[in-house]
Amino acid sequence: MRPLPLLLVIFVALPLIEIYLLIKVGSWLGALPTVFLVVFSAVLGVLMLRQQGFGVVRRVRVTLDRGQVPAMELLEGMLLALGGGMLLLPGFFTDLVGFLCLIPPVRRWMVQALLDRYLLNRPGPPPGAPPTKEGPVTLEGEYRREDE
């Protein structure tokens, strides 16, 4: 993925969306309830993040105790961190994205979608697969040491 369009969305479009939503909700509810709603969603999100984070840590420990690699749990932890950061930003759109990262079935679906898109659909054999019929490339040649 190219970083320039992503940075453009993050630094230009996202604040414009947040400002638009804050103005719309503020004109509908009023200024004070809108500010209260933004602060309340941040506090509620931090409490949910703490609970979900402990759950992921517990699953990482169980997976490690079984002798397996906790890849899915670590990716879920990254999404929890992203969701927590989004919840701390003021605004309704980032709160929505943050809360979606805190819902376990949605989070697992997001991790699986990321794995399918960026890891599992790579060209060539999967990691650890036996070599194809072509086999490894062998280079033949001669050499001599110059320092002797």
Secondary structure, DSSP 8 states (H G I E B T S, - for coil): --HHHHHHIIIIIHHHHHHHHHHHHHHHH-HHHHHHHHHHHHHHHHHHHHHHHHHHHHHHHHHHHTT---HHHHHHHHHHHHHHHHHHSSSHHHHHHHHHHHSHHHHHHHHHHHHHHHTTT-SS--TT----TT-----------S--
